């Protein structure tokens, strides 16, 4: 599966703004197959673990608080060259510099509330997918 999947989370701000469905449509219109999908709320422990790589950075506590502030949509996406293609569809972290037609340009509020997460490597895509989904929840 390496190279053919990526992981995404539609973040609480985008969910509060009613953008979940529109983001999923952009993903499908971008040629991705959704092979796992769930609506969930991250516990503080889960958010701290998921974003553990950022522990100690100035934005870490704000990020954990934000990610636990409401429901998220977690999804595994399948497509050839999935990580790179999805990161292109996401756009840059800062919505002000993101290209037109990207998820973050359309739905992000700022760099923390940037609408959606996307894996940054094939290796992390697998780790993040397994963090949120069991084998039985993945329909590959």
N, C-alpha and C positions, 0 to 999 in steps of 0.2 A: 504493500500500500504506500510505502514511502515515495514521495514525489507526486503522488496522486491525490493526497488529502490535505486539507488545512482545517483549522479550528477557528470558529468565530463566536463571540458573545455580543449580542446587541445589548447595550448598556442601559442602566436605569433611566437616565435622562431621555434617551430616545424612546423608551417604552412609555414613560410618562407623557411624552409629546405625541403618542399614538403612531410612531414611525415604524414599529416592528414589522408590520405587514409590508409596508413600502420597501423596507430594506431587504426583506426576504425576496420580494419581487425583483429588485435590482440584482440580487445574487443569482436568482434563476435566469433572469434575462442575460446575465453575464456568462451563461453557459455552465454554471455549477449545478451538480446534482446534490441535493440535500440527503445524506445517508443516515443522519441522526439529528434529532431535534427535540428540545424540551424547554419548557418554561419553568424557571426555578428562582429561588432567592438564595443568594450566597450567605452563609453564616459568616460571622466575623473570622472564625478560625479558618474557614475555607478560603476567604478572600486573602487573609494574611499568608496562607500557604501558597496560593496561586501566584500572588505578587511578591513572594518572598525574595526574589532576586533584587527587588527595589528597597528592601528593608534598610533603614538608616538614611535613605535619601529624603530631602526636604518635603517631597510631595507624597511620601508613602502613607502616612496616617490619613491624609485627605482622600487619597485614592481608595483606601480600604473603607473609609466611611461612606464614600460615594457608591462604591460597588455593592455595599450592603443596604443601601437606602431604598431599594425597590426591586422588583423582579427583573430578571434578565432572560433573554433567549440564548441558549447554548446550542451550537450546531456544528456538525462535521460536514464539510463540503468536499465533493469529489470532482476532480477535473485534472487533466494532464497539466503539469506545471502549476498545481493548485496554489502553493504558497505565494509565488511571485505574482501570478495573475490576480489573486485576491488582494494582495497588498496594493496592487495598481488600482483595483476597483475601490478599495478603501480610501485612498488618497493619503496625503501627509497628515501627521498627527495634529498639526495646527490647521484648523478649518479655513483660516484666512488665506493660507498659502496653498491649500488643496486645489487640484484642478477641477474645473467644471465637470459635472457628470459623475463625480465620485461620491461615495456614501458620506464621507466626512464633510465635504463641501455642502451637500444637501441637508444634512441632519445634525451635525455637531454644533455644540454651543461654544466650547473652548477646548484647550489641549487636554484637560482632565475629562471633561464631559464630551468626548470625541465620538460619540454615537456607537462605535463598535470596536471590538478588539479583533486582531488577526494575528495568527502565528507568524513568527519571524524566520522560521527555518523548518525544514522537513522533520528534523529531530524534535523540535519543540511542538510541532503539530501533533505528533504521536503522543508525546507526554501530556499535552493539554487535552487531547481527545480522551485519553484514558483517565484523566483526572475527573472528567464530567460524565463519562459514559461507560457502562459495562459492555462486554462483548454482545450480550443479548439485545442491547439497545441500538446496535449499529447494523444497518441494513445495506451491506456492501454487495 
